Amino acid sequence: MYISARMYTYERKQSIELLYLQPNDHNGGVNEIEINDLKIKKINLGGDNYCSDIYQSHVVYRLNTKNLNGNDEGNQRFEEIQLIIKSMPKEKQGVLQRLQIFNREKFFYTQLKIQMETLMALLKNSWLIAPKLYHYTTEPFETLIFEDLKQLSFQLSSRQDGLNKTESLLVMEKLAEYHACSMLILSNSNDVNDIRNRYSCGILNDISIKSESFKLLFGGQLLKLSQLLADDLEFSQSSKKLLNYYDKFTKNVLSSVYPLEGHINVLNHGDVWVNNLFFKYDKRIKDGKPIPTDIRFFSSKLSKRTFTASSSALI
């Protein structure tokens, strides 16, 4: 059944479909769901996420079990669930819909994620790449509803501190598995042409990259970084490399967003940074920090089929 809720933001009041719940009943019965409590809060700040408004929702609901004839069996229990809701910002719907951002992400969670996790199950007992997608809707606007990884004891690393060596190695290992799975899927899938077309490039394309505004914004950031590194003797050579990269900025960026002929091309995540990396930690401490034991990637809206180094370059 569909459960509708009202979401209040700082700017407007919106209606969304919160969740399509179909709990499994071991006796073959059908469950009715009654929402008892619902709390929703916006959790991303301005500038955190260009393509989505992100909310956290806590739901308390009651399950009323019925048999196949629709008769109440008298079994009731209260449960609660925490959800992450990604909705398309109203003022950006035009450009995001043209780019098929949410549709691309839905395809990953309903198709590619399942195939990857099935492949890895042959090698590892428990391997999951990303949170579950519970529901997707386009009415009244595109919305994705996920499980909240924090309920499973996953958490974000510090954006200010960045990743330490142990965390980075875990990310690289997971990316390698992710890339390997995508290579198998791309070489054996019956829908390989569909997958290649969907992920031929990320949010960037030759039109946007060749614009002066793109070079002014991102090229300007590159020059600023080069200037900062030039003042540090340890990284002065890196500063020179960045300047050389800037000399052919447009050509270099174009080569990074499209598949390269003669190279190993994989499905890259496209947005690997601390806000999209959820870690689970051991209680043990190493070098003053807890030891990460597992990682899940979040957000696949910028995924694209390119050469293998594309995702790792973002870490």
Phi and psi in degrees as a GROMACS rama.xvg file:
@    title "Ramachandran Plot"
@    xaxis  label "Phi"
@    yaxis  label "Psi"
@TYPE xy
-87.4947  137.511  TYR-2
-117.524  116.668  ILE-3
-98.8776  145.361  SER-4
-137.749  161.643  ALA-5
-103.725  129.015  ARG-6
-107.759  132.276  MET-7
-108.359  125.781  TYR-8
-116.075  177.292  THR-9
-64.9286  -28.8812  TYR-10
-101.872  -31.3278  GLU-11
-158.544  167.583  ARG-12
-107.722  126.174  LYS-13
-124.311  154.017  GLN-14
-108.512  130.916  SER-15
-133.84  155.973  ILE-16
-84.0965  121.36  GLU-17
-81.1548  -44.5961  LEU-18
-166.452  144.058  LEU-19
-107.159  103.713  TYR-20
-101.835  126.625  LEU-21
-133.766  75.5817  GLN-22
-62.5701  143.449  PRO-23
-81.3572  139.333  ASN-24
-118.72  124.417  ASP-25
-64.7434  -22.0229  HIS-26
-91.9821  7.0288  ASN-27
80.7042  9.71377  GLY-28
-82.7329  172.304  GLY-29
-111.214  134.326  VAL-30
-102.264  134.81  ASN-31
-96.7687  143.848  GLU-32
-120.17  131.994  ILE-33
-124.136  120.57  GLU-34
-76.4815  126.128  ILE-35
-102.711  -30.0601  ASN-36
-153.735  139.765  ASP-37
-143.852  122.971  LEU-38
-126.315  132.283  LYS-39
-132.116  133.474  ILE-40
-139.787  144.654  LYS-41
-77.4403  133.958  LYS-42
-119.875  -7.33837  ILE-43
-102.72  141.213  ASN-44
-94.5585  167.421  LEU-45
-58.0259  128.501  GLY-46
92.6611  -13.5046  GLY-47
-71.6471  -39.7951  ASP-48
-146.984  112.434  ASN-49
-70.5275  -35.9517  TYR-50
-94.7522  -7.85487  CYS-51
-145.145  146.935  SER-52
-94.7883  128.399  ASP-53
-115.982  131.437  ILE-54
-126.418  151.393  TYR-55
-110.532  133.401  GLN-56
-125.855  137.03  SER-57
-117.053  122.592  HIS-58
-121.777  129.339  VAL-59
-109.843  125.929  VAL-60
-138.209  159.551  TYR-61
-113.431  132.142  ARG-62
-99.3544  124.15  LEU-63
-110.667  111.708  ASN-64
-83.4622  130.978  THR-65
-122.849  155.401  LYS-66
-82.6059  -178.631  ASN-67
-66.044  -20.5828  LEU-68
-84.2207  -3.00394  ASN-69
88.0716  7.3394  GLY-70
-86.6895  140.473  ASN-71
-68.7362  126.048  ASP-72
-87.2036  -5.10436  GLU-73
81.6466  4.74326  GLY-74
-92.9003  121.311  ASN-75
-130.044  142.779  GLN-76
-151.748  149.285  ARG-77
-96.7373  137.201  PHE-78
-135.606  164.27  GLU-79
-139.828  153.692  GLU-80
-146.697  147.831  ILE-81
-114.042  135.158  GLN-82
-128.504  154.403  LEU-83
-113.6  127.144  ILE-84
-114.8  122.978  ILE-85
-111.531  118.95  LYS-86
-122.293  150.777  SER-87
-75.8816  124.268  MET-88
-57.7115  134.924  PRO-89
-58.6273  -41.7781  LYS-90
-76.0246  -8.57027  GLU-91
-115.535  9.43448  LYS-92
-60.529  -39.4123  GLN-93
-57.3511  -55.3931  GLY-94
-70.2297  -38.2847  VAL-95
-69.7162  -35.4712  LEU-96
-68.5734  -37.4536  GLN-97
-64.0798  -35.0343  ARG-98
-82.489  -6.13447  LEU-99
58.1187  37.3098  GLN-100
-61.07  -53.3197  ILE-101
-70.9597  -35.9264  PHE-102
-63.7819  -38.6631  ASN-103
-63.8994  -41.828  ARG-104
-67.798  -40.581  GLU-105
-60.5776  -41.931  LYS-106
-61.7503  -39.7047  PHE-107
-62.5885  -48.5117  PHE-108
-72.4743  -29.7772  TYR-109
-94.372  -15.1823  THR-110
-124.124  -67.0906  GLN-111
-68.1253  -42.1307  LEU-112
-56.9581  -45.8201  LYS-113
-63.8409  -42.1886  ILE-114
-65.1729  -42.1336  GLN-115
-62.7192  -46.1858  MET-116
-68.2445  -30.8793  GLU-117
-68.5401  -41.681  THR-118
-63.0466  -46.1671  LEU-119
-70.5567  -21.6742  MET-120
-63.6529  -20.5803  ALA-121
-73.4671  -19.2298  LEU-122
-111.638  -32.1914  LEU-123
-130.663  146.563  LYS-124
-65.4548  -40.4116  ASN-125
-138.124  106.061  SER-126
-138.349  113.248  TRP-127
-127.04  139.512  LEU-128
-97.2465  -26.4298  ILE-129
-159.391  168.675  ALA-130
-67.7256  163.468  PRO-131
-71.9425  142.415  LYS-132
-97.687  118.441  LEU-133
-86.9811  -36.236  TYR-134
-159.784  146.374  HIS-135
-135.049  135.738  TYR-136
-144.013  155.545  THR-137
-110.218  0.720636  THR-138
-117.603  131.006  GLU-139
-78.0055  -9.6573  PRO-140
-153.052  163.982  PHE-141
-64.1313  129.044  GLU-142
-143.721  136.055  THR-143
-117.523  136.563  LEU-144
-123.206  121.12  ILE-145
-116.844  164.05  PHE-146
-69.3029  151.828  GLU-147
-91.2207  113.349  ASP-148
-63.1713  -21.7115  LEU-149
-65.6645  -25.3778  LYS-150
-67.8168  -20.4989  GLN-151
-100.87  17.7562  LEU-152
72.4909  20.6814  SER-153
-89.3698  151.261  PHE-154
-150.052  159.858  GLN-155
-78.6455  148.058  LEU-156
-78.6672  166.859  SER-157
-69.4264  126.062  SER-158
-68.0676  -34.5034  ARG-159
-70.9104  -42.2119  GLN-160
-82.2583  -25.1481  ASP-161
74.6789  -169.934  GLY-162
-90.4335  141.807  LEU-163
-86.3893  -179.551  ASN-164
-62.6465  -43.6371  LYS-165
-63.1352  -42.8306  THR-166
-64.7191  -42.3414  GLU-167
-63.2841  -40.6245  SER-168
-64.8779  -37.2746  LEU-169
-65.9324  -39.9889  LEU-170
-62.4052  -45.1787  VAL-171
-63.9138  -38.5124  MET-172
-63.958  -43.9753  GLU-173
-67.08  -39.4671  LYS-174
-62.3099  -39.874  LEU-175
-61.663  -42.454  ALA-176
-66.4703  -41.2546  GLU-177
-59.3582  -47.1792  TYR-178
-65.3593  -42.3587  HIS-179
-62.3969  -43.1287  ALA-180
-61.6721  -41.8644  CYS-181
-65.2237  -34.1468  SER-182
-64.4982  -41.271  MET-183
-64.3672  -43.6019  LEU-184
-64.4348  -44.0105  ILE-185
-67.3538  -25.6081  LEU-186
-93.5874  -16.8539  SER-187
-123.074  -12.2282  ASN-188
-69.9243  143.611  SER-189
-70.1288  -20.3672  ASN-190
-105.531  29.2411  ASP-191
-59.0918  -38.9388  VAL-192
-66.565  -37.4707  ASN-193
-63.4051  -44.3152  ASP-194
-63.9826  -44.8195  ILE-195
-63.4051  -38.3769  ARG-196
-68.1656  -40.7867  ASN-197
-64.1482  -35.911  ARG-198
-116.189  32.2485  TYR-199
-65.6452  -27.9502  SER-200
-157.832  165.151  CYS-201
-85.6906  -144.006  GLY-202
-69.3831  -18.2028  ILE-203
-93.2454  147.877  LEU-204
-146.855  177.579  ASN-205
-64.111  -28.5297  ASP-206
-69.2434  -48.4143  ILE-207
-69.9412  -38.0407  SER-208
-68.3612  -33.1354  ILE-209
-80.8169  -4.30293  LYS-210
-75.6489  149.926  SER-211
-65.3816  -34.9235  GLU-212
-64.2474  -34.7058  SER-213
-65.8208  -47.017  PHE-214
-66.5741  -36.6048  LYS-215
-63.0591  -42.8854  LEU-216
-74.9017  -60.4179  LEU-217
-80.8504  -35.6521  PHE-218
-65.8481  -36.7806  GLY-219
-62.7468  -38.6242  GLY-220
-65.6629  -37.8541  GLN-221
-63.4957  -43.0901  LEU-222
-64.5957  -39.5069  LEU-223
-62.3669  -43.4964  LYS-224
-63.269  -40.4861  LEU-225
-61.3275  -40.4488  SER-226
-64.4915  -40.5839  GLN-227
-64.9351  -41.6005  LEU-228
-71.1158  -29.5713  LEU-229
-62.4957  -27.0221  ALA-230
-81.7896  -5.19546  ASP-231
-111.667  116.225  ASP-232
-57.6888  -33.1862  LEU-233
-67.342  -28.816  GLU-234
-117.181  18.1907  PHE-235
-63.5634  -34.0899  SER-236
-67.8394  -35.8682  GLN-237
-64.0592  -35.3217  SER-238
-61.0184  -41.5797  SER-239
-66.0694  -37.8215  LYS-240
-64.5109  -38.6843  LYS-241
-65.8663  -38.2636  LEU-242
-65.454  -38.8035  LEU-243
-64.5237  -38.0302  ASN-244
-64.1876  -40.3223  TYR-245
-65.348  -30.712  TYR-246
-58.599  -31.188  ASP-247
-122.816  46.1518  LYS-248
-56.055  -54.7419  PHE-249
-61.6318  -44.4511  THR-250
-62.8729  -42.5093  LYS-251
-65.9516  -41.1759  ASN-252
-66.7932  -42.6597  VAL-253
-59.2109  -38.2361  LEU-254
-70.1537  -16.9307  SER-255
-93.4918  -11.8181  SER-256
-109.089  -2.2605  VAL-257
-123.439  153.637  TYR-258
-57.8559  142.265  PRO-259
-103.778  123.02  LEU-260
-64.4663  135.576  GLU-261
86.6581  -2.86961  GLY-262
-112.68  165.242  HIS-263
-79.2517  115.028  ILE-264
-106.213  137.485  ASN-265
-134.666  173.249  VAL-266
-83.7092  113.288  LEU-267
-93.9086  146.704  ASN-268
-62.2307  -46.51  HIS-269
89.0308  -10.3422  GLY-270
-148.559  49.3448  ASP-271
-84.5008  96.6921  VAL-272
-146.653  172.158  TRP-273
-55.7922  -30.2439  VAL-274
-72.2766  -12.3768  ASN-275
-115.517  15.3544  ASN-276
-120.421  114.046  LEU-277
-108.295  122.714  PHE-278
-107.935  147.358  PHE-279
-110.635  134.737  LYS-280
-114.293  149.286  TYR-281
-79.9359  161.55  ASP-282
-75.7416  -17.7676  LYS-283
-69.8416  153.61  ARG-284
-117.467  135.494  ILE-285
-132.782  125.799  LYS-286
54.387  37.1052  ASP-287
80.8104  3.99378  GLY-288
-129.682  148.439  LYS-289
-65.3475  152.328  PRO-290
-90.0115  123.496  ILE-291
-72.7288  137.604  PRO-292
-115.923  -18.2493  THR-293
-156.301  160.002  ASP-294
-146.208  144.34  ILE-295
-126.927  137.893  ARG-296
-88.7109  144.423  PHE-297
-122.111  147.792  PHE-298
71.9426  118.611  SER-299
-128.074  22.2611  SER-300
-68.4021  -22.0882  LYS-301
-103.053  11.1849  LEU-302
-58.6455  145.404  SER-303
-155.612  157.679  LYS-304
-93.8023  106.397  ARG-305
-146.191  -170.397  THR-306
-71.8486  162.206  PHE-307
-64.3218  -28.9032  THR-308
-77.9949  -7.32642  ALA-309
-60.6242  -46.3745  SER-310
-71.5699  -45.2643  SER-311
-65.1754  -24.2133  SER-312
-67.0363  -17.4154  ALA-313
-86.2036  -17.5584  LEU-314
